[in-house]
């Protein structure tokens, strides 16, 4: 599992994230939500080992700041918010880069087929020969997810769960592909891996997340199950908006309907 | 002029997945190797002596001197004058082209080139310091290192320039193209100004050496020069393929390369040292030969794609071929005199560079 305790991050002398306690369990999707600038991405970068931090972040018993890149690469794969590409690679070549660490978790002979299978998962069958830079934003994001999936194809390796870190994985996708991507995340968790994802869509969060961490001005405003966390008062306080939180007649999944900007 | 045929390519590459250009790249490398051999042989036999390529080959493979098909004069011309030139040309061409490709991967930009961003100028400053001050201020350095002093000083000059450039142009893992080019211009200007001071201090004999050296020429190629600068270039050339995968990952950005398990900092330092060594050594023996580092990798990316596992060896082969060819032209075009090779590469490379800029207008935000 992932356990973060009292994590603070400073960027250029300014405290962006302070005192976050966080945990993510194998078999679950942990969602981080919060308004723009609340420190979500900075916190995820601390989990990924990109930024130095105070406090502790432990993945599968190992402190992140003490891990070599290759060791961390075997435990988690990271989908950034946006990826800029320097040279004209094909989709196939991009997705194959996910296999660089050599820890996909399938037999060596099967690696050859993984890019194709990953592309099929993200609904990009037949895109392997296209040039990445010619694709739409949403398609590029799905290509990057296919690359990330190749890196940790087996959700459990050598008896240890592995993790997907997704920073707004569905932000530029249409509804169908939002569901496809979130289903991939859920499937990864069901098979024993863990998912940590930043999301903006509270309804999608309510549908898919097992735990929600609500960030507000760099700190944790609330944490728990969607039903426990999503309330009118919390949302108004954190997002500065009036929303109506209800429960679908079919079950206990809450939904959130925006009403107006808070007065 | 990006090739759109890859998606549907079948037949020869039927077993390969769509978008996988590795088979094509391997074929290109084999063809380039054959081309290099052919051009080297042509260059060995082209010129004032009338020994044919066929004669030279027969001589090469004949077992004893007695049945030699070449005259003694032709043997000297081929083995002691032309062969060192061809070998040195190949080494320098390969070193410059691979250095260009590595720098472009490192800076994540197709416009990075040792000549453009000031690394060559920095290496030049190092070399000129040894030529002018070797007998006086730098005497301990030159006596200690002997013939290695010149390439080593060029290496140090190139290394210092690259490190400064990288520090200035990179913020939090992102390299700004505008800053890189502007910093390169500033560093070039500074290096050239200091070089100018040294030239001002030089005596008449040093001046003549300097002028020829600055224009870039393979005319002074000897086995001794190959012996001193060659190993440095060879080590750099042999080391560079080892970070091809890392450079591939780096094209997704430094953070993502790290997420994939690449030791990004280490990769950057080794690559910078390798480029500085290769460029420094080549500048030390042949002066400033521009544009090979930018033209060759760019041409290859258009045909075999940007995968550095293939791009680096292919760049070495094509760089070697082009420089030998340029040297052959430089010998022939105003025979029996010869034109400095740097003039040839700049005359061809300058317009080519402009063409890249025109094509990339709007694609690269400067």
Interface residues (C-beta under 8 A of the other chain):
Chain A: X45 X48 X49 X50 X68 X69 X70 X72 X73 X74 X76 X77 X78 X80 X83 X84 X85 X86 X87 X88 X89 X90 X91 X92 X93 X94 X96 X97 X98 X100 X101 X103 X112 X115 X116 X126 X128 X129 X130 X131 X151
Chain B: X2 X6 X7 X8 X9 X17 X18 X19 X20 X21 X105 X108 X109 X110 X245 X248 X249 X250 X251 X252 X253 X255 X256 X258 X259 X260 X261 X262 X263 X264 X301 X305 X306 X307
